[in-house]
Structure formats: structure tokens, C-alpha cells
Amino acid sequence: MRQSLAFSARGYQIAPVATGDARLPGLLTACHGYFTLHYGDDARNGTIDALVALPTHKSSHDRMLLGVTAPSGELVGLIVLVQNWNRARQWCLRSMIIDPAHRGQGLGSAIYSALADQAKRTGAASILIGVLAANSAAHRFWLACGFTEVGREVRTDLTSDLIHLEHRFCQIQLKTVLPPGRVLGRQIALTSASLAADHRSQAPLRWLTAP
Ligand SMILES: CC(C)(COP(=O)(O)OP(=O)(O)OC[C@H]1O[C@@H](n2cnc3c(N)ncnc32)[C@H](O)[C@@H]1OP(=O)(O)O)[C@@H](O)C(=O)NCCC(=O)NCCS
């Protein structure tokens, strides 16, 4: 990957991790439920290769494997990211897995929020993810993170089809916010300044046209 990412969320460090890291097998074993949901009991179950595999049109040069390390030093999560997925500035979040013992406490939301901030800072326009249709909990999680559905894909190599979701970042940078009620002839005032940086908001921009 051209850019190296390292950041923190809630005191957990998110940074590149090697596929040979001695802590990986324990984490993969703890996450067996995720693998079984995706691959059933086939040979990919529990392997790091299943997580980092890429389609033939993508090069490993664009891929990054990040580990989530707890303050104790324990590896509690993995993230696989690929830049320039279908087009420039589109990132693909191939996998994000957290150890079951650390789920449901807001860690995933905090990590994704920090990751989206990093992506925006490094020039990404959007993040794409494919979630297994059978993985309804993760589907809800991504929708709550700001993703919207952009397509579905039949996948006979997985246990169910994939739902493609994308989180598009608003590119508008507002320098001036006009006071409410100000009349500006036929000028148009943009009224929703907070949309510029809020990655969760997918609401349409609100425009006011002066009389
Ligand atoms: C999806 C995942 C990364 C979310 O991380 P997390 O730390 O559990 O997320 P949070 O604690 O921030 O929870 C956010 C929401 O997701 C829900 N959620 C999703 N999957 C969950 C799970 N397996 N266990 C507990 N809660 C889950 C929570 O209920 C919570 O909803 P709420 O805020 O309405 O209560 C994590 O649950 C996980 O690793 N799941 C298994 C792997 C997976 O499916 N990855 C996604 C592949 S597309």
C-alpha cells in the first residue's frame, strides 16, 4: 500500500501487522465463528490467507493488513484495507474482525470512525465493503457507521451472497456560514455546515434560495 496507516482509538493501537505475527493464530481461532459463517468448514476456515486474498485485478501493493492491539499488548482485531479498488481514491475495507471478547462495547465503532478520519485525511473519497447477506449483525453495524447499499453479488464460493456497501465522504469545505434570515438577492446560502466533516451523515444538503 502506498500510504502506511497507524492510529489509535480508545487506547487501542491500529498499525500494520505481519502475516507471521505470533499472536495471529490465537486471534484467528477466537474468530472461528466469523470464518464458519463465511466459508462453512472448507479449507479457508481460520486462515490468514482467506482474509488477505485479493481478486486477480488487484495487487498486494495496494493492500494493508492492520492489527488492533489492546493496551495489554494483546492482538484483538484485524483490518484488511485495499486502496484504489474500482477507481482512484476508493478504498475497500476487505475485512474488519474483532475478537468476540471485545465486541459489543463500542470498540468497532470507535475504530471505524478513526479509520474513516484517516482515510479522509489521506485523500480517500469513499470506503467500500462487501458484507455477507447472512451476517445481519455486521450489516446493521455498517449501516450505523454511515454506509449505504450500492449493489449485491451472487457468490457461490461463500455461504451466501454479498451486499456491497459504500461510505462516501462529503468533499465540500465550508469557509463561511451565513446567518439565518439574511437576504442576499438571488444568492444561494448553504445552511448545513456540519455536513462537511460528519462522516456519518448521508443527509442531502439543504439549500435556501433568497427571495
Ligand atoms: C462487526 C464488528 C467489527 C463490530 O465491532 P464491535 O466492537 O462489536 O462494534 P460496536 O461494539 O461498536 O457495536 C456497534 C453495533 O454493532 C452491533 N454488533 C454487530 N456485530 C456484533 C457482534 N458480533 N457482537 C456484538 N455486537 C455486534 C452492536 O449490537 C452495536 O449495535 P448498537 O450500537 O445498536 O448496540 C464486530 O462485531 C466483529 O468483529 N464481528 C465479526 C466479524 C464481522 O462480521 N466483521 C464484519 C465483516 S463485513
The ligand as a Gaussian input file, in Angstrom:
#p B3LYP/6-31G(d) Opt

LIG

0 1
 C      -18.706000      -6.083000      13.179000
 C      -17.706000      -5.765000      14.302000
 C      -16.354000      -5.358000      13.696000
 C      -18.268000      -4.593000      15.102000
 O      -17.394000      -4.335000      16.169000
 P      -17.978000      -4.166000      17.649000
 O      -16.855000      -3.725000      18.521000
 O      -18.714000      -5.381000      18.034000
 O      -18.983000      -2.960000      17.392000
 P      -19.594000      -1.994000      18.476000
 O      -19.414000      -2.503000      19.862000
 O      -19.103000      -0.645000      18.157000
 O      -21.121000      -2.191000      18.156000
 C      -21.789000      -1.434000      17.235000
 C      -23.082000      -2.136000      16.921000
 O      -22.896000      -3.344000      16.195000
 C      -23.641000      -4.401000      16.808000
 N      -22.904000      -5.647000      16.551000
 C      -22.580000      -6.055000      15.331000
 N      -21.990000      -7.252000      15.370000
 C      -21.906000      -7.600000      16.652000
 C      -21.378000      -8.730000      17.316000
 N      -20.876000      -9.774000      16.629000
 N      -21.386000      -8.760000      18.667000
 C      -21.908000      -7.723000      19.335000
 N      -22.444000      -6.646000      18.750000
 C      -22.449000      -6.565000      17.417000
 C      -23.795000      -3.993000      18.242000
 O      -25.006000      -4.528000      18.754000
 C      -23.848000      -2.477000      18.166000
 O      -25.148000      -2.036000      17.945000
 P      -25.787000      -0.973000      18.951000
 O      -24.841000       0.192000      18.990000
 O      -27.098000      -0.654000      18.300000
 O      -25.895000      -1.694000      20.250000
 C      -17.505000      -6.959000      15.260000
 O      -18.732000      -7.274000      15.858000
 C      -16.957000      -8.197000      14.601000
 O      -15.745000      -8.362000      14.541000
 N      -17.815000      -9.083000      14.093000
 C      -17.383000     -10.314000      13.462000
 C      -16.639000     -10.065000      12.183000
 C      -17.501000      -9.395000      11.160000
 O      -18.627000      -9.799000      10.916000
 N      -16.901000      -8.353000      10.549000
 C      -17.560000      -7.589000       9.510000
 C      -17.321000      -8.228000       8.202000
 S      -18.130000      -7.335000       6.901000

